[in-house]
Structure formats: C-alpha cells, structure tokens
C-alpha cells in the first residue's frame, strides 16, 4: 500500500514509518523544511514537501495514495495558548485529506487523544472506545473523521495517550514533565495527585497505526494506550526519584508556574480501557510500560 503520512518528521512518525516499511508498505511523508525532509528520507520514505496549510496539496496527496495516516498537529499553537486555532487548523487538514479519499473505500487513520474523555473529578468508570462527545477541542476533528465512514472512506481515529514514551521521545509530555522538574528542583503534581494519565510506548503505538491502516473497520475509534491510567502523583514520584529530587503537591493556581502549558491538563483524570482496540485489531503491545521505561534511564542520559 502506498501510504501518505502527515507529521512525517515527528516523534510518532519516527516509529510509524519504519513500521510501515518493514511490513511492505511504501511511504510518502509530508515535510515542511529541509531538515524535516532529510529526516523523512533517512527513514527510507519518499518526501513530499508541504505543510498543513496547503489544503489543495493535502487533497492531491491523499488522492494519489492508497491510504493516509494523519499524525500532524500544530503543537506550537497549543503551547502558546492558541488551542482553538490549532484545533481549527487540524479540522481543515482532515477535511482536505477526506476530499481526496471520499468514495474510494481507502483508509484514513486520524489522530485524537484520550484526554478528550477526561474529567476534572475522579472517574468511577474508565472511558471506552465507544464513548463520544458532541464537540470541543480535537473532538470536532475526531467526529468528522469517524463520520467519513458514511462517505465511502474506511476511516478510523487513534486516541493517543498523553504520554507516548520511548527513547524516540524528545519533546513529548514525559520529556516536558522531566524538564519542568529539573527547572523547579522538584516534580510537581496537583492536589493529592490521584488523577490518572494513560501512557503508551511509541513503538506499540506505531504497530497500532499500521494495524488500523490495514484492517480497522470504518468509523472505528481506537485507544492507543498500554498503561490505562497511572496516578499523577506516581508519575511525579517516578521522575523525582530519577532526578534525585522530591515530588511535591502544588495547587491548581500554582500549577502554571511549575508545569508550564501542561498545567491545563495535569489535573485531569483520564483512565481508559483498550480491550476493544486489542480485540478488533489483534493488537498486543510488547514494549515496556511507562514506569519501567522511565526507570531505564534514557530520558536522563
């Protein structure tokens, strides 16, 4: 299958592209800069120059491909507080990709996050793949992508864990939390830290994307998580132990000072299940869970 991948020079793609190539697929990766193009070519993929703002280019690339994996998201806008602008740009990109796939029966694997199911209060029941919401940040793109099943696209959405971790992770949420703890001199958690965050190893997530491309039923929502919910206090304590500092509770008002842009999410409780994802795709994660991976030391080398 000839697969067009957006976000091809990013963290997730650094595992997805080799995974696709290893299983006999051809890959065309979207690259905005010379540096990104060199990285994509280094994986063994064909380079297509462009970005998410080139909507006509996205449509053309999707039309020429046998399938699409959409990994790109403008995290820079989110970090600077322009969350709505980032979400709107993502929705436009998904619509442009859909324009090139409508009526073909080809697969589109889009990306969302399990934090869309999060609550500010401790949840009694974990979120499932069948849980949906009417709209909101990243939810509009997810709903549009899933709805493409009615327009002749074998669409699926991978809801990723907030912490996708491995030696390939240089700028993800785990790296940000470690960076904050270094700067603060302690690892922060909000309140009692009982709220839970899921996690997934990058290479297990890559396998999930490939399986979704190959066989996910149209309209599927999939949970890219292996740890289904780690208490945030445990996250802080694990990081603190590796850095040789303490873990410390902070208030929600103090959180922006100590957790950077993650303060907006750090108090959310988001336990989820992944049983349906495993059953539908036959996905069996094999890589270390978050605590074991962080304790292995590569984040602190």
C-alpha positions in Angstrom: 0.0 0.0 0.0 1.3 3.5 -0.8 0.7 5.5 2.3 0.7 9.3 2.7 1.8 10.3 6.2 1.5 13.8 7.7 3.7 14.8 10.6 6.3 12.6 9.0 9.3 14.1 10.8 7.7 14.0 14.2 8.0 11.7 17.2 5.2 9.2 16.4 6.2 9.0 12.7 9.8 8.1 13.6 8.3 4.7 14.6 5.3 4.6 12.3 7.3 5.0 9.1 9.8 2.2 9.8 6.9 0.0 11.0 5.1 0.5 7.6 8.2 0.0 5.6 9.0 -3.2 7.5 5.6 -4.6 6.6 5.9 -4.0 2.9 4.2 -0.6 2.5 5.5 2.4 0.6 5.5 5.7 2.4 5.3 9.3 1.2 6.0 11.7 4.1 4.9 15.3 4.3 7.9 17.6 5.2 7.8 21.3 5.6 11.6 22.1 5.9 14.8 20.9 4.5 15.7 19.4 7.9 12.4 17.6 8.1 12.8 16.3 4.5 16.2 14.9 5.3 14.8 13.1 8.4 11.9 11.6 6.4 14.3 10.5 3.6 16.6 9.0 6.2 13.8 6.6 7.2 13.6 5.4 3.7 10.4 7.2 2.7 9.6 9.4 -0.3 9.4 13.1 0.6 6.5 15.4 -0.4 7.2 19.0 0.5 4.3 21.0 2.0 2.5 21.7 5.3 -1.0 21.6 6.8 -1.8 25.0 5.4 -1.5 23.7 1.9 -5.0 22.2 1.7 -5.0 21.6 -2.0 -1.7 19.8 -1.6 -3.1 17.6 1.1 -6.1 16.7 -1.1 -3.9 15.8 -4.0 -1.5 13.7 -1.9 -4.5 11.8 -0.4 -5.9 11.2 -3.8 -2.7 9.7 -5.1 -2.2 7.4 -2.1 -3.8 4.1 -1.2 -4.2 5.2 2.4 -3.4 8.1 4.7 -2.1 8.3 8.3 -2.6 11.8 9.7 -0.2 12.4 12.6 0.5 16.2 12.2 -0.9 18.7 14.7 0.3 22.3 15.3 1.5 21.8 18.9 3.3 25.1 18.7 0.0 27.0 18.7 -1.3 24.9 21.6 1.9 25.6 23.7 1.3 29.4 23.1 -2.3 29.1 24.3 -3.9 29.1 20.8 -5.6 25.8 21.4 -8.7 26.7 19.3 -6.6 27.9 16.4 -4.7 24.6 16.5 -7.9 22.6 16.5 -9.4 24.5 13.7 -6.3 24.0 11.5 -6.4 20.3 12.3 -10.1 20.1 11.2 -9.3 21.9 8.0 -6.5 19.4 7.3 -8.7 16.4 7.9 -11.4 17.8 5.6 -8.8 18.3 2.9 -7.5 14.8 3.2 -11.1 13.5 3.2 -11.7 15.3 -0.1 -9.1 13.1 -1.8 -10.5 9.9 -0.3 -14.2 10.2 -0.4 -16.0 7.3 -2.2 -12.8 5.3 -2.6 -13.0 2.9 0.3 -9.4 3.7 1.1 -8.3 4.0 4.7 -7.7 7.2 6.6 -6.2 6.9 10.1 -6.5 10.2 12.0 -5.3 11.1 15.5 -7.0 12.4 18.6 -6.3 11.9 22.3 -7.8 10.1 25.2 -7.7 13.3 27.3 -10.8 14.4 25.4 -12.6 11.9 27.7 -11.0 13.3 30.9 -12.9 14.7 33.9 -11.8 17.3 36.5 -13.2 14.8 39.1 -12.0 11.3 39.7 -14.0 8.9 37.4 -15.6 5.8 38.7 -15.6 4.1 35.3 -12.8 4.2 32.7 -13.5 5.7 29.3 -14.1 3.3 26.4 -13.7 3.4 22.7 -17.5 3.7 22.4 -17.6 6.9 24.4 -18.2 10.0 22.3 -18.7 13.7 22.8 -20.7 16.2 20.7 -17.9 18.7 20.1 -14.9 20.5 21.5 -11.1 20.7 21.3 -9.9 18.0 18.9 -13.4 16.3 19.3 -14.7 18.1 16.1 -11.9 16.6 14.0 -12.4 13.2 15.6 -16.1 13.2 15.0 -15.6 14.3 11.4 -13.0 11.6 10.7 -15.2 8.9 12.2 -18.2 10.1 10.2 -16.3 9.6 6.9 -17.4 6.0 7.1 -20.7 7.3 5.7 -18.8 8.9 2.8 -17.0 5.8 1.5 -13.8 6.2 3.5 -12.5 3.4 5.8 -11.8 5.9 8.5 -10.5 5.3 12.0 -9.3 7.5 14.8 -6.5 6.6 17.2 -6.9 8.3 20.5 -3.4 8.5 21.8 -2.3 8.5 25.4 -1.0 11.9 26.7 2.3 10.2 27.4 3.8 8.4 24.4 7.2 7.4 25.6 10.4 5.8 24.4 14.0 6.7 23.5 12.4 8.4 20.4 10.6 10.9 22.6 12.4 14.2 22.7 9.6 16.7 23.1 6.5 14.8 24.3 4.7 15.2 27.6 7.1 12.9 29.5 10.0 15.0 28.4 8.2 18.2 29.3 7.4 16.9 32.8 11.0 16.0 33.3 12.2 19.3 32.0 9.8 21.1 34.4 11.1 19.0 37.4 14.7 19.8 36.5 13.9 23.5 36.4 11.8 23.6 39.5 14.1 21.4 41.6 11.1 19.1 42.4 8.4 17.2 40.4 5.0 18.7 40.8 1.6 17.2 41.0 -1.7 18.9 41.7 -3.5 18.3 45.0 -3.4 14.7 46.0 -2.3 13.6 42.6 -4.9 10.8 42.5 -5.9 11.7 38.9 -4.7 9.2 36.3 -3.0 9.6 33.0 -2.6 6.8 30.4 0.6 6.1 28.6 1.8 4.1 25.5 5.2 3.1 24.2 6.0 4.8 20.8 6.7 1.5 19.1 3.5 -0.1 20.3 1.6 2.9 19.1 3.3 2.6 15.7 2.1 -1.0 15.4 -1.4 0.2 16.3 -1.4 2.7 13.5 -0.3 0.1 11.0 -3.0 -2.3 12.1 -5.6 0.4 11.9 -4.4 1.3 8.3 -4.6 -2.4 7.3 -7.8 -3.5 8.9 -9.7 -1.2 11.2 -13.4 -1.2 10.4 -14.8 2.1 9.0 -15.7 4.6 11.7 -13.6 2.9 14.4 -12.3 4.8 17.5 -9.2 3.1 18.9 -7.3 3.6 22.2 -3.6 3.9 21.8 -2.8 3.2 25.4 -0.9 0.4 27.2 -0.8 1.9 30.7 -4.5 2.6 31.2 -4.1 5.1 34.0 -1.1 6.0 36.2 -1.8 8.2 39.2 -0.2 11.6 38.5 1.5 11.5 41.9 3.2 8.3 40.9 4.3 9.9 37.7 5.8 12.8 39.7 7.4 10.4 42.2 9.0 8.3 39.4 10.5 11.3 37.7 11.6 12.8 41.1 13.4 9.5 42.0 15.4 9.5 38.8 16.4 13.2 39.2 17.2 12.8 42.9 14.6 15.5 43.9 11.4 15.4 45.8 7.8 15.1 44.5 5.7 18.0 45.7 2.0 18.8 45.7 1.0 22.2 44.3 -2.4 23.9 44.0 -4.2 24.3 40.7 -3.5 28.1 40.9 0.3 27.4 41.3 0.4 24.7 38.6 1.2 27.1 35.6 4.3 28.2 37.4 5.6 24.6 37.8 4.0 22.6 35.0 4.2 25.1 32.1 1.4 24.6 29.5 0.7 21.2 30.9 -0.9 22.8 33.9 -4.1 23.0 31.8 -4.2 19.2 31.7 -2.2 18.0 34.6 -5.2 17.7 37.0 -7.4 15.8 34.6 -8.5 12.2 35.4 -8.5 10.1 32.3 -8.5 6.3 33.0 -9.4 4.4 29.8 -9.9 0.9 28.6 -8.3 -0.6 25.5 -9.9 -4.0 25.4 -11.9 -3.3 22.2 -8.9 -2.0 20.4 -6.9 -5.1 21.2 -9.8 -7.4 20.2 -10.7 -5.6 16.9 -7.1 -5.4 15.6 -5.4 -8.2 17.4 -3.0 -5.6 18.9 -0.7 -6.9 21.5 1.7 -4.3 23.0 5.1 -5.8 23.8 7.3 -2.9 24.9 8.0 -1.6 28.4 5.3 0.3 30.3 5.8 3.9 31.4 7.4 3.4 34.8 9.8 0.7 33.6 10.7 2.8 30.6 11.4 5.9 32.6 13.4 4.0 35.1 15.6 2.5 32.3 17.4 5.9 32.2 17.4 7.0 28.6 15.3 10.1 29.5 18.1 11.2 31.8 21.2 10.3 29.8 
